[in-house]
Amino acid sequence: MPARSFVRSAPPALLAATLLGCASAPLPPAPPPLATTSTVTTHSVSSSTSTAAPPTREQVAAIVAAPDRTDADRTNDQRRHPVDLMTFVGARAGWTVLDVSTGGGYTAELLSRMVGPTGMVWAQSRPRNPGMPAARPAQPEGGAPAPMAAPAAPSRGAAEILAERSARMTTAGVAAAPISFVALPFDDPVPPTVADGKLDLVTLMFNYHDFGWIPVDRAGMNRAIFAALKPGGLYVIADHAGRPGTGIGESGTLHRIEESFLRKEVEAAGFRLLAEGDFLRNPNDPRDRNAPEPPQPKDEFVLKFVKP
């Protein structure tokens, strides 16, 4: 199995809240520096939905370094390691992609820059219901005390935030794909116009575990994503690692999911594992707390699945 080495360094600062699930919860204080050598392991499964070459690490680094990106996104870079992550994702020019549980659109914007003006990015979040209080996990991400009551809904919704991202890139002259927001339930997150084998890539970043405390038909969601992808299409999921035997049972408290549990659920929909990214792993994390003690990065995994 071919492998490439990466080094992870812990962030000195973390991003403030965005819109949904772990993306919107308070984050822990900055952990001390950590450096771990890690690998990307590929499996013997073919994947290709395009003749375009995948982006090089240098090309992704140039995208991440673009001067028009926001300070908030650059802060988020310190924990997301986007050069490693987006090189692993491998979105190609001209691709049609879907970012599930897009939150504030951090990943959607990077994908937009990667697939370029001949591509298309769909960004999904569940519909907002102003008349209903937002569902909250038993414990927010990062270990902060649970709120006594749900805070007021953000003044701006995902659609407005994503439109601002697209407008900013247009003003800066960035050759990026349009970002189209879609409000759909997580059980069936795929826009109808691309639901029948028209997607090249689907991403779900650090929120799959939330579908343990949010009532979601995860099997139905994975089947819908499988049906929407072209043969050879990719489904990339990143999340916080849980301990063996915990499944998704600690999703609302420790905000973690057992890697083998997630893999089994996704493969049940017909996917095959293509590659594993270890650049966010931290073997020193005991995985028994929401925010590790002593302070350090959470152990996180990244899996790339393919539709045969």
C-alpha positions in Angstrom: 0.0 0.0 0.0 1.6 3.3 -1.0 1.9 5.9 1.7 2.9 9.6 2.0 4.1 11.2 5.2 2.6 14.2 6.8 3.3 16.1 10.0 0.6 17.5 12.2 1.2 20.4 14.5 -1.3 21.5 17.1 -3.2 24.8 16.5 -2.4 27.8 18.7 -5.9 29.1 18.3 -9.3 27.6 17.3 -12.2 28.9 15.3 -15.3 30.5 16.9 -18.7 29.1 16.4 -20.3 28.6 12.9 -23.7 27.2 12.2 -24.5 23.6 13.1 -23.5 20.6 15.2 -19.8 20.5 16.1 -19.2 23.4 13.7 -21.3 25.6 15.9 -20.3 24.6 19.4 -17.7 26.2 21.6 -14.2 24.8 21.0 -11.6 23.9 23.7 -8.7 26.1 24.6 -5.6 25.9 22.4 -3.6 22.7 23.2 0.1 22.6 23.5 2.2 21.9 20.4 2.2 18.3 19.1 3.9 16.9 16.1 3.1 13.4 14.8 4.3 11.7 11.6 1.4 10.1 9.8 0.4 8.6 6.5 -2.2 8.2 3.8 -2.9 4.6 3.1 -4.5 3.7 -0.2 -6.5 0.5 -0.9 -6.6 -1.4 -4.2 -9.9 0.1 -5.5 -10.0 2.3 -8.6 -11.6 5.7 -8.6 -12.0 8.2 -11.4 -14.9 10.3 -12.7 -12.9 12.8 -14.7 -9.9 13.0 -17.0 -8.7 16.1 -15.2 -5.6 15.5 -13.1 -6.0 15.6 -9.3 -4.5 18.8 -7.7 -0.9 18.7 -6.5 -0.1 19.5 -2.9 1.5 22.7 -4.2 -1.6 23.7 -6.0 -3.7 23.1 -2.9 -1.2 25.1 -0.8 -1.6 28.0 -3.2 -5.4 27.9 -2.9 -5.2 27.9 0.9 -2.7 30.8 0.8 -5.0 33.0 -1.4 -5.0 36.5 0.1 -8.8 37.0 -0.2 -9.6 34.2 2.3 -11.0 35.5 5.6 -9.2 35.7 8.9 -11.8 33.4 10.4 -11.0 30.7 7.8 -7.3 31.1 8.4 -7.9 30.6 12.1 -9.8 27.4 11.3 -6.9 26.3 9.1 -4.9 25.8 12.3 -7.0 22.9 13.4 -8.2 21.6 10.0 -4.8 21.4 8.2 -6.5 22.2 4.9 -3.4 21.5 2.7 -3.3 17.9 3.9 -7.0 17.5 4.1 -7.9 19.0 0.7 -5.0 17.2 -1.1 -6.4 14.0 0.3 -10.0 14.9 -0.8 -8.6 15.5 -4.3 -11.4 17.4 -5.9 -10.7 18.0 -9.6 -11.4 20.8 -12.0 -14.9 20.6 -13.4 -16.3 18.3 -10.7 -19.8 18.6 -9.3 -19.6 18.2 -5.5 -21.8 18.2 -2.4 -20.7 19.4 1.0 -23.1 17.8 3.5 -23.7 19.7 6.8 -21.9 22.7 5.4 -22.1 24.9 8.5 -20.5 28.2 7.6 -19.1 27.0 4.3 -15.4 26.6 5.2 -15.1 23.4 3.2 -17.5 24.5 0.5 -15.4 27.5 -0.3 -12.2 25.4 -0.6 -14.0 23.0 -2.8 -15.2 25.9 -5.0 -11.7 27.1 -5.5 -10.5 23.6 -6.3 -13.1 22.6 -8.9 -13.0 26.0 -10.6 -15.5 27.8 -12.8 -16.4 24.7 -14.8 -17.4 22.9 -11.7 -20.3 23.2 -9.2 -20.5 23.1 -5.4 -23.7 22.3 -3.6 -23.7 23.1 0.1 -26.3 21.4 2.3 -27.7 22.2 5.7 -31.0 21.1 7.2 -33.9 23.6 7.0 -34.2 26.1 9.8 -37.4 26.3 11.7 -37.6 29.7 13.5 -40.5 28.6 15.6 -38.7 25.7 17.1 -35.7 25.9 19.5 -32.5 24.4 18.0 -31.7 20.9 19.1 -28.7 20.7 21.4 -26.4 17.8 22.4 -26.1 16.8 26.0 -22.6 18.3 26.0 -21.4 21.0 23.6 -18.2 20.3 21.5 -15.1 21.2 23.5 -16.4 20.3 27.0 -18.1 23.7 27.9 -21.1 23.4 30.3 -24.3 22.7 28.5 -26.5 25.8 28.0 -29.5 26.2 30.2 -31.5 27.2 27.1 -30.9 27.3 23.4 -29.3 30.6 22.3 -31.0 32.7 19.8 -30.8 31.7 16.2 -27.9 33.4 14.3 -28.9 36.5 12.6 -27.6 35.2 9.3 -28.4 31.8 7.8 -26.2 29.5 5.8 -27.6 30.8 2.5 -26.6 34.3 3.2 -23.2 33.4 4.4 -22.5 31.2 1.4 -23.7 33.9 -0.9 -21.2 36.3 0.8 -18.4 33.8 0.2 -19.2 33.5 -3.5 -19.5 37.3 -3.9 -16.1 37.8 -2.1 -14.4 35.4 -4.5 -16.0 37.0 -7.5 -14.9 40.5 -6.4 -11.4 39.1 -5.9 -11.3 37.7 -9.4 -11.0 34.1 -8.1 -11.7 31.4 -10.7 -14.1 29.5 -8.5 -17.2 27.4 -8.9 -20.6 28.8 -7.9 -21.7 27.7 -4.4 -25.4 26.8 -4.3 -27.0 26.4 -0.9 -29.7 23.8 -0.4 -31.8 23.3 2.7 -32.6 19.6 2.9 -32.9 17.1 5.8 -29.9 15.0 6.6 -31.8 11.8 5.8 -31.9 12.8 2.1 -29.4 15.6 1.7 -28.9 15.4 -2.1 -30.5 18.1 -4.4 -33.0 16.4 -6.7 -31.2 17.7 -9.8 -28.1 15.7 -9.1 -29.7 12.8 -7.1 -29.4 10.3 -10.0 -25.7 9.6 -10.4 -24.5 13.1 -11.2 -22.1 13.9 -8.4 -18.3 13.3 -8.5 -17.7 13.9 -4.8 -19.5 14.2 -1.4 -17.8 15.6 1.7 -19.0 15.3 5.3 -16.6 17.0 7.7 -16.6 16.4 11.4 -20.4 16.0 11.7 -21.3 12.4 11.0 -21.1 11.7 14.7 -23.8 14.4 15.3 -26.3 12.1 13.5 -26.2 10.0 16.6 -27.9 12.6 18.9 -29.8 14.3 16.0 -32.5 11.9 14.8 -31.2 11.0 11.3 -31.7 7.9 9.2 -28.0 7.4 8.6 -28.5 4.3 6.4 -31.0 6.3 4.3 -28.6 9.2 4.0 -25.7 7.0 2.9 -27.9 5.2 0.3 -29.0 8.6 -1.1 -25.4 9.7 -1.4 -24.4 6.4 -3.0 -27.2 6.8 -5.6 -26.2 10.4 -6.3 -22.5 9.6 -7.1 -21.2 8.6 -10.4 -19.4 5.2 -10.6 -16.0 6.0 -9.2 -17.4 8.9 -7.3 -15.9 9.7 -3.8 -17.4 10.1 -0.4 -14.9 11.6 2.1 -15.7 11.7 5.8 -13.6 13.2 8.7 -14.6 12.9 12.3 -13.4 12.7 15.9 -12.3 9.2 16.9 -14.0 7.3 19.7 -12.8 4.3 21.7 -13.3 0.7 20.5 -16.8 -0.6 21.4 -18.4 2.9 21.8 -20.0 3.0 18.4 -21.9 6.3 18.1 -23.1 6.2 21.7 -20.9 9.1 22.8 -21.9 11.4 20.0 -23.8 13.9 22.2 -21.4 13.9 25.1 -17.8 13.3 23.9 -18.6 14.2 20.3 -16.8 11.1 19.0 -17.6 8.1 16.9 -15.8 4.8 16.6 -14.1 4.6 13.3 -14.9 1.0 12.5 -18.6 1.7 13.3 -18.7 4.5 10.8 -16.9 2.5 8.2 -19.4 -0.4 8.6 -22.4 1.9 8.2 -21.0 3.5 5.1 -19.9 0.2 3.5 -23.4 -1.2 4.1 -24.6 1.3 1.5 -22.3 -0.2 -1.1 -19.2 1.9 -0.7 -15.7 0.5 -0.6 -12.9 2.1 1.4 -10.3 3.7 -1.0 -7.9 5.5 1.3 -7.3 6.5 5.0 -5.7 9.8 6.0 -3.7 9.8 9.2 -2.6 13.4 9.2 -5.1 14.4 11.9 -4.4 11.4 14.2 -3.1 11.8 17.7 -2.3 8.5 19.3 -1.8 10.2 22.7 -5.5 11.2 23.0 -7.1 8.9 25.5 -10.4 9.5 23.6 -12.3 9.4 27.0 -13.2 13.1 27.2 -14.8 15.7 25.0 -11.7 17.9 25.3 -8.6 15.7 25.9 -6.7 16.0 29.1 -3.9 17.1 29.3 -4.8 19.6 26.5 -3.9 18.3 23.1 -5.6 17.8 19.7 -8.4 15.4 19.4 -7.6 12.1 17.6 -9.3 12.5 14.2 -9.6 10.2 11.2 -10.3 10.9 7.5 -11.7 8.1 5.3 -12.2 8.2 1.5 -14.8 5.8 0.1 -15.6 5.1 -3.5 -18.7 4.0 -5.3 -17.6 0.9 -7.4 
